[in-house]
Amino acid sequence: MKVLLVDAVDFPHGGAHSVHCSLLLKGLRENNIDASLVIPYGRKREAASSNKKKYGHFDGIPYVFVRYSRNISKSLRFLDIYIGAIHSAHLLYRRKKRGKLDAVILGGIVDILRDSPIIAVCYLFRIPIYFWMVEKASLSGDYRGIVGRLNGWSQRITERYLSFFATGMIVISSNLRSHYLKYIPSSKILVSPILVIDNMQIVTGIESVVKVKQQIEQSLNGKRLIVYSGSFGEKDGIYYLIDAFARIMQSFPDTIFVMTGKNANPQFMSEINVYIKRLGLQECIQLPGFVSSYELISYNLLADVLLACRSSSAFANHGFPWKLGEYCMTERPIVATRVSDIESYFTNNHDLFIVEPDQPEAIAEKVISIFNSYDDALLVAKRGKQKALSVFNYVEKAGELGTFIAKNNVAKN
């Protein structure tokens, strides 16, 4: 079976999204499925940026940059993106005509208008297409201004009518599954939250990781480290995390809080910085922004506690924290909030530390209890890794996806 994943991901080192795409493709290929990545638009990053050709391989995964731009003005960005979608649609058509395409997975934040060329070609030429939905984007509170409102409107149309074109839907949570059950039968929906791989022994031996890890460790100067990584979106409960840290500092003043990533809106980030200064925490909270993959791995490995504390918003409850899988592989204690399907996979104080969302005092109390009984917390973290490997193993979950695609392809034909 020949499958193309079409996703505008910053491959290969573009954060959790990129990692998840890599694991999905690796898993499919290890299940004897000829799977490749098509990047319809975006920018070439890190390892791929050194390759002047559009085609390449990374970690055994074939990929193609259909259209990539280094510097493009905001006013021309949508046009650039749409041209990339048209070129991608043409690529799919050519592959289908040559008998080299059995199914398409369209991932990322799918948009029925922006991705219309790809969707139309699959529909007109009977190419089975599976939409990989990782959030209910219309629920996001981050849509601001005219462009934001237009994006929100487009997402509402997408979530209502996308299933009409779908051979199947791959969704990240049971709440998303419930949404699409209104329009298509359960046999056409697969819940696939996160994927994990136990490669920490290999990762920790990479020379660049060793070097960066040593540098960060020296800068900590023996202080405790709490780490959060994410998009700083409405779902991420950033202010709750800062308030929780203020409480933690009262008991453990020798603690540093590193929050990697950022919100695309500069005003939002400015407001966060003002809030941190107002609490007098500017010396112990670091906001490095987006960091390299080596830095991110190093921060996670050095963390005394990792936070995956999403808010109780409808948006968060329709998603699932991809970072949780990466966190679990470090065997470091993790505090997560009781949102979405977390408790369908993990048990509080057994393989994960789970607290109520939107309650900074609950987060702080849990972190303080972890610091006070750290050896016990490490045992919980070790069980968390084993649980993640048993329920999110990338080879097994990709195999389930391959079976799902094969069955629905037969049903369509």
C-alpha positions as semicolon CSV with decimal commas, in nm:
position;residue;x (nm);y (nm);z (nm)
1;M;0,000;0,000;0,000
2;K;0,131;0,345;-0,099
3;V;0,032;0,631;0,134
4;L;0,119;1,001;0,125
5;L;0,093;1,217;0,437
6;V;0,029;1,575;0,325
7;D;0,113;1,811;0,609
8;A;0,262;2,163;0,625
9;V;0,501;2,060;0,901
10;D;0,841;2,214;0,980
11;F;1,020;1,889;0,906
12;P;1,223;1,732;1,052
13;H;1,279;1,934;1,372
14;G;0,970;2,148;1,405
15;G;0,852;2,052;1,751
16;A;0,585;1,806;1,867
17;H;0,394;1,817;1,537
18;S;0,704;1,724;1,340
19;V;0,796;1,448;1,585
20;H;0,447;1,301;1,559
21;C;0,457;1,305;1,178
22;S;0,796;1,135;1,183
23;L;0,676;0,861;1,416
24;L;0,359;0,807;1,214
25;L;0,556;0,765;0,892
26;K;0,823;0,547;1,056
27;G;0,553;0,330;1,206
28;L;0,371;0,289;0,875
29;R;0,694;0,199;0,698
30;E;0,781;-0,056;0,969
31;N;0,440;-0,210;0,898
32;N;0,546;-0,255;0,533
33;I;0,344;0,042;0,409
34;D;0,518;0,266;0,155
35;A;0,460;0,598;0,334
36;S;0,610;0,936;0,243
37;L;0,569;1,298;0,350
38;V;0,450;1,577;0,122
39;I;0,500;1,929;0,258
40;P;0,270;2,154;0,050
41;Y;0,410;2,483;0,176
42;G;0,621;2,625;0,456
43;R;0,986;2,686;0,528
44;K;1,277;2,447;0,517
45;R;1,424;2,403;0,863
46;E;1,736;2,252;1,023
47;A;1,854;1,930;0,854
48;A;1,628;1,970;0,552
49;S;1,740;2,330;0,495
50;S;2,084;2,213;0,387
51;N;1,932;2,014;0,102
52;K;1,890;2,234;-0,206
53;K;1,667;1,973;-0,371
54;K;1,297;1,947;-0,303
55;Y;1,323;1,573;-0,245
56;G;1,514;1,397;0,031
57;H;1,522;1,143;0,313
58;F;1,550;1,198;0,686
59;D;1,577;0,908;0,931
60;G;1,453;0,675;0,656
61;I;1,150;0,890;0,574
62;P;1,113;1,015;0,213
63;Y;0,986;1,372;0,191
64;V;0,923;1,638;-0,069
65;F;0,891;2,014;-0,024
66;V;0,635;2,106;-0,288
67;R;0,677;2,478;-0,227
68;Y;0,893;2,647;0,031
69;S;0,958;3,014;0,097
70;R;1,228;3,179;0,304
71;N;1,092;3,532;0,312
72;I;0,732;3,602;0,221
73;S;0,526;3,906;0,323
74;K;0,212;3,852;0,530
75;S;-0,004;4,002;0,255
76;L;0,113;3,734;0,009
77;R;0,122;3,443;0,251
78;F;-0,223;3,302;0,174
79;L;-0,155;3,316;-0,200
80;D;0,177;3,139;-0,147
81;I;0,003;2,873;0,063
82;Y;-0,276;2,824;-0,191
83;I;-0,027;2,785;-0,477
84;G;0,146;2,519;-0,269
85;A;-0,187;2,338;-0,225
86;I;-0,247;2,349;-0,603
87;H;0,098;2,206;-0,676
88;S;0,043;1,936;-0,414
89;A;-0,289;1,843;-0,572
90;H;-0,113;1,807;-0,907
91;L;0,149;1,581;-0,746
92;L;-0,126;1,358;-0,604
93;Y;-0,296;1,340;-0,944
94;R;0,030;1,233;-1,113
95;R;0,098;0,967;-0,851
96;K;-0,256;0,831;-0,888
97;K;-0,232;0,816;-1,268
98;R;0,093;0,618;-1,240
99;G;-0,062;0,375;-0,993
100;K;0,167;0,491;-0,714
101;L;-0,093;0,617;-0,468
102;D;-0,349;0,421;-0,266
103;A;-0,441;0,674;0,003
104;V;-0,378;1,030;0,123
105;I;-0,366;1,147;0,483
106;L;-0,421;1,522;0,507
107;G;-0,285;1,643;0,841
108;G;-0,215;1,956;1,039
109;I;-0,495;2,205;1,100
110;V;-0,702;2,102;0,799
111;D;-0,895;2,385;0,634
112;I;-1,157;2,301;0,372
113;L;-1,098;2,631;0,186
114;R;-0,720;2,654;0,204
115;D;-0,679;2,284;0,121
116;S;-0,959;2,277;-0,139
117;P;-0,730;2,186;-0,435
118;I;-0,605;1,875;-0,253
119;I;-0,952;1,775;-0,136
120;A;-1,104;1,833;-0,481
121;V;-0,847;1,620;-0,665
122;C;-0,895;1,333;-0,420
123;Y;-1,273;1,356;-0,452
124;L;-1,283;1,386;-0,833
125;F;-1,027;1,112;-0,902
126;R;-1,143;0,875;-0,629
127;I;-0,826;0,892;-0,423
128;P;-0,911;0,773;-0,070
129;I;-0,846;1,063;0,167
130;Y;-0,820;1,050;0,546
131;F;-0,835;1,371;0,747
132;W;-0,609;1,376;1,051
133;M;-0,780;1,610;1,298
134;V;-0,576;1,707;1,604
135;E;-0,804;1,978;1,744
136;K;-1,142;2,147;1,703
137;A;-0,987;2,468;1,582
138;S;-1,310;2,669;1,576
139;L;-1,308;2,658;1,959
140;S;-0,974;2,835;1,983
141;G;-0,975;3,159;2,175
142;D;-0,670;3,280;1,986
143;Y;-0,852;3,410;1,677
144;R;-0,811;3,787;1,685
145;G;-0,873;4,063;1,434
146;I;-1,030;4,033;1,091
147;V;-0,797;3,757;0,972
148;G;-0,855;3,563;1,293
149;R;-1,232;3,585;1,259
150;L;-1,210;3,469;0,897
151;N;-0,999;3,172;1,007
152;G;-1,252;3,086;1,275
153;W;-1,537;3,103;1,022
154;S;-1,343;2,879;0,782
155;Q;-1,281;2,626;1,059
156;R;-1,651;2,610;1,146
157;I;-1,728;2,529;0,781
158;T;-1,448;2,270;0,783
159;E;-1,577;2,092;1,092
160;R;-1,929;2,077;0,954
161;Y;-1,868;1,968;0,593
162;L;-1,523;1,805;0,579
163;S;-1,656;1,458;0,659
164;F;-1,856;1,463;0,334
165;F;-1,528;1,419;0,143
166;A;-1,367;1,178;0,388
167;T;-1,291;0,814;0,330
168;G;-1,210;0,816;0,700
169;M;-1,127;1,047;0,991
170;I;-0,827;1,011;1,223
171;V;-0,901;1,205;1,542
172;I;-0,694;1,279;1,850
173;S;-0,966;1,246;2,117
174;S;-1,298;1,086;2,205
175;N;-1,465;1,429;2,203
176;L;-1,358;1,484;1,841
177;R;-1,485;1,135;1,763
178;S;-1,824;1,229;1,912
179;H;-1,834;1,541;1,695
180;Y;-1,777;1,353;1,368
181;L;-2,015;1,073;1,467
182;K;-2,291;1,324;1,391
183;Y;-2,198;1,299;1,022
184;I;-2,027;0,964;0,952
185;P;-2,044;0,609;1,095
186;S;-1,805;0,493;1,368
187;S;-1,633;0,252;1,127
188;K;-1,490;0,555;0,944
189;I;-1,338;0,714;1,258
190;L;-1,016;0,612;1,432
191;V;-0,900;0,765;1,761
192;S;-0,521;0,807;1,757
193;P;-0,393;1,040;2,034
194;I;-0,013;1,035;2,055
195;L;0,279;0,816;1,946
196;V;0,596;0,735;2,139
197;I;0,931;0,571;2,074
198;D;1,184;0,456;2,333
199;N;1,496;0,614;2,184
200;M;1,634;0,805;2,482
201;Q;1,952;0,599;2,497
202;I;2,031;0,699;2,140
203;V;1,924;1,062;2,187
204;T;2,127;1,117;2,502
205;G;2,437;0,993;2,322
206;I;2,416;1,250;2,043
207;E;2,715;1,481;2,076
208;S;2,512;1,801;2,026
209;V;2,263;1,696;2,296
210;V;2,545;1,612;2,539
211;K;2,707;1,952;2,481
212;V;2,387;2,156;2,513
213;K;2,276;1,957;2,818
214;Q;2,605;2,030;2,992
215;Q;2,574;2,402;2,917
216;I;2,219;2,420;3,055
217;E;2,314;2,216;3,361
218;Q;2,600;2,454;3,439
219;S;2,370;2,755;3,403
220;L;2,127;2,604;3,656
221;N;2,402;2,598;3,918
222;G;2,231;2,325;4,121
223;K;1,883;2,481;4,120
224;R;1,566;2,280;4,064
225;L;1,415;2,301;3,717
226;I;1,050;2,303;3,611
227;V;0,982;2,291;3,237
228;Y;0,681;2,369;3,021
229;S;0,685;2,351;2,640
230;G;0,402;2,462;2,417
231;S;0,229;2,715;2,201
232;F;0,124;2,959;2,476
233;G;-0,230;2,937;2,338
234;E;-0,562;2,974;2,516
235;K;-0,569;2,600;2,584
236;D;-0,233;2,601;2,762
237;G;-0,332;2,782;3,082
238;I;-0,015;2,992;3,091
239;Y;-0,128;3,229;3,365
240;Y;-0,228;2,935;3,587
241;L;0,125;2,796;3,547
242;I;0,284;3,127;3,643
243;D;0,058;3,162;3,947
244;A;0,139;2,804;4,049
245;F;0,510;2,875;4,020
246;A;0,475;3,181;4,245
247;R;0,333;2,950;4,514
248;I;0,606;2,690;4,459
249;M;0,872;2,957;4,509
250;Q;0,744;3,017;4,862
251;S;0,848;2,663;4,957
252;F;1,135;2,609;4,713
253;P;1,293;2,945;4,624
254;D;1,589;2,769;4,456
255;T;1,379;2,680;4,148
256;I;1,395;2,792;3,786
257;F;1,092;2,775;3,556
258;V;1,170;2,748;3,182
259;M;0,879;2,793;2,941
260;T;0,980;2,718;2,582
261;G;0,773;2,812;2,278
262;K;0,563;3,123;2,233
263;N;0,236;3,265;2,104
264;A;0,234;3,400;1,749
265;N;0,081;3,723;1,879
266;P;0,360;3,952;2,012
267;Q;0,109;4,141;2,226
268;F;0,016;3,822;2,411
269;M;0,382;3,751;2,487
270;S;0,433;4,109;2,601
271;E;0,139;4,078;2,841
272;I;0,290;3,759;2,985
273;N;0,622;3,933;3,046
274;V;0,446;4,223;3,219
275;Y;0,258;3,976;3,441
276;I;0,579;3,795;3,536
277;K;0,745;4,124;3,632
278;R;0,441;4,227;3,833
279;L;0,485;3,910;4,043
280;G;0,858;3,975;4,074
281;L;0,947;3,646;3,905
282;Q;1,153;3,780;3,615
283;E;1,477;3,644;3,762
284;C;1,352;3,286;3,793
285;I;1,120;3,244;3,491
286;Q;1,292;3,208;3,155
287;L;1,111;3,249;2,823
288;P;1,365;3,142;2,557
289;G;1,100;3,117;2,284
290;F;1,130;2,839;2,027
291;V;1,448;2,644;2,092
292;S;1,636;2,388;1,884
293;S;1,545;2,021;1,912
294;Y;1,870;1,960;2,103
295;E;1,788;2,232;2,356
296;L;1,433;2,104;2,402
297;I;1,552;1,748;2,463
298;S;1,813;1,877;2,709
299;Y;1,561;2,085;2,905
300;N;1,323;1,788;2,927
301;L;1,597;1,550;3,044
302;L;1,719;1,795;3,309
303;A;1,374;1,889;3,439
304;D;1,284;1,794;3,794
305;V;0,918;1,834;3,696
306;L;0,752;1,865;3,355
307;L;0,416;2,038;3,317
308;A;0,132;1,944;3,079
309;C;-0,136;2,149;3,252
310;R;-0,395;2,245;2,992
311;S;-0,701;2,452;3,078
312;S;-1,054;2,311;3,107
313;S;-1,163;2,488;2,788
314;A;-1,369;2,312;2,522
315;F;-1,072;2,357;2,290
316;A;-0,836;2,168;2,524
317;N;-1,093;1,897;2,588
318;H;-1,118;1,823;2,216
319;G;-0,740;1,784;2,186
320;F;-0,466;1,587;2,357
321;P;-0,118;1,709;2,462
322;W;0,135;1,568;2,214
323;K;0,414;1,677;2,448
324;L;0,297;1,422;2,704
325;G;0,447;1,138;2,502
326;E;0,788;1,307;2,477
327;Y;0,773;1,391;2,846
328;C;0,698;1,030;2,944
329;M;1,005;0,901;2,763
330;T;1,235;1,108;2,987
331;E;1,124;0,927;3,305
332;R;1,091;1,264;3,478
333;P;0,786;1,340;3,698
334;I;0,499;1,496;3,502
335;V;0,205;1,698;3,630
336;A;-0,093;1,699;3,393
337;T;-0,444;1,835;3,427
338;R;-0,761;1,629;3,414
339;V;-0,871;1,726;3,063
340;S;-0,968;1,538;2,748
341;D;-0,881;1,165;2,761
342;I;-0,590;1,181;3,005
343;E;-0,758;0,951;3,257
344;S;-0,849;0,700;2,986
345;Y;-0,480;0,612;2,973
346;F;-0,319;0,718;3,303
347;T;-0,394;0,682;3,675
348;N;-0,325;0,961;3,921
349;N;-0,021;0,905;4,147
350;H;0,046;0,567;3,984
351;D;0,187;0,648;3,640
352;L;0,114;1,022;3,617
353;F;0,044;1,310;3,853
354;I;-0,300;1,447;3,763
355;V;-0,462;1,762;3,905
356;E;-0,778;1,961;3,844
357;P;-0,745;2,218;3,564
358;D;-0,752;2,594;3,614
359;Q;-0,636;2,564;3,975
360;P;-0,283;2,700;4,030
361;E;-0,294;2,600;4,395
362;A;-0,353;2,235;4,294
363;I;-0,058;2,244;4,052
364;A;0,165;2,403;4,317
365;E;0,065;2,153;4,587
366;K;0,137;1,861;4,356
367;V;0,479;1,993;4,254
368;I;0,570;2,064;4,619
369;S;0,467;1,709;4,717
370;I;0,683;1,573;4,432
371;F;0,985;1,772;4,555
372;N;0,926;1,647;4,910
373;S;0,913;1,280;4,799
374;Y;1,125;1,282;4,489
375;D;1,236;0,917;4,491
376;D;0,872;0,807;4,498
377;A;0,794;1,054;4,219
378;L;1,065;0,899;4,002
379;L;0,900;0,558;4,043
380;V;0,572;0,708;3,921
381;A;0,757;0,858;3,625
382;K;0,913;0,521;3,541
383;R;0,570;0,355;3,540
384;G;0,444;0,644;3,326
385;K;0,702;0,565;3,061
386;Q;0,603;0,198;3,057
387;K;0,234;0,287;3,032
388;A;0,299;0,526;2,742
389;L;0,502;0,260;2,560
390;S;0,222;0,007;2,606
391;V;-0,066;0,225;2,484
392;F;0,103;0,468;2,241
393;N;0,374;0,253;2,079
394;Y;0,433;0,404;1,737
395;V;0,468;0,073;1,551
396;E;0,151;-0,079;1,696
397;K;-0,058;0,237;1,656
398;A;0,063;0,290;1,299
399;G;-0,026;-0,073;1,228
400;E;-0,379;-0,005;1,353
401;L;-0,394;0,296;1,123
402;G;-0,278;0,088;0,828
403;T;-0,551;-0,168;0,896
404;F;-0,807;0,113;0,928
405;I;-0,704;0,260;0,592
406;A;-0,706;-0,078;0,416
407;K;-1,057;-0,162;0,541
408;N;-1,204;0,174;0,444
409;N;-1,030;0,170;0,106
410;V;-1,200;-0,163;0,030
411;A;-1,535;-0,026;0,148
412;K;-1,498;0,281;-0,077
413;N;-1,412;0,072;-0,383
